[in-house]
Amino acid sequence: MNIPAELKYTKDHEWIRIQGDQAVVGITEFAQGELGDIVFVDIGTAGQSLDREAVFGTVEAVKTVSDLFMPVSGTVEEVNPGLADDPASVNKDPYGAGWMVRVKLADPAQVAELLSADQYRALVGA
């Protein structure tokens, strides 16, 4: 299972890549594998300021719908435009083309509270 060391993780299976005062957020390879074939991604929070652990959207798979949770507080600056036409990119490339949102960090100190790759690996038993 791919768990990139340079990312941070949540117990809810989101990943976050810090880029200056912004972050890119998506769901982990583990999460997409548990969900199965993703058929729709609904993120209607562009431009909104959200608290850590707030729901920023949903992912719909063939058999279930799952909420997406913000790993840190911030403002959703961009939603991945490619997900509308190709939601399966989350299955094919969860850490690349399948990213969900770009966020402007409200409190960069919150990043230190997230899981490291090793901690996440232990959480999922990988």
DAFEN-V161228 format. One record per backbone hydrogen bond with DSSP energy under -1.0 kcal/mol. NH is the residue of the N-H (numbers start at 1). CO is the residue of the C=O. E is the energy in kcal/mol with one decimal. If there is no record, write none. Layout:
nh,co,e
NH,CO,E
NH,CO,E
This chain:
nh,co,e
7,4,-1.1
8,16,-2.1
9,115,-2.2
10,14,-1.9
13,10,-1.5
15,26,-2.5
16,8,-2.1
17,24,-2.6
19,22,-3.2
22,19,-1.5
23,103,-2.3
24,17,-2.3
25,101,-2.8
26,15,-1.7
28,13,-2.5
32,28,-2.5
33,29,-2.0
34,30,-2.1
35,31,-2.3
36,32,-2.1
39,60,-2.7
40,60,-1.7
42,58,-2.7
47,76,-3.6
48,45,-2.4
50,74,-3.3
53,70,-3.2
54,51,-2.1
56,68,-2.6
58,42,-2.5
59,66,-2.7
60,40,-3.6
61,64,-3.3
62,37,-1.3
66,59,-2.8
68,57,-2.8
70,54,-2.7
74,50,-2.5
75,104,-1.9
76,48,-2.6
77,102,-2.4
78,102,-1.7
80,100,-2.8
83,80,-1.2
86,82,-1.9
89,86,-2.0
90,87,-1.7
92,88,-2.3
93,89,-2.8
96,93,-1.5
98,93,-2.7
99,96,-1.6
100,25,-3.0
101,25,-1.5
102,78,-2.7
103,23,-3.2
104,75,-2.6
105,21,-2.4
106,73,-2.4
110,107,-2.4
111,108,-1.5
113,110,-1.4
114,111,-1.7
115,9,-2.9
120,116,-2.6
121,117,-2.7
122,118,-2.1
123,119,-1.9
124,120,-2.2
126,121,-2.4
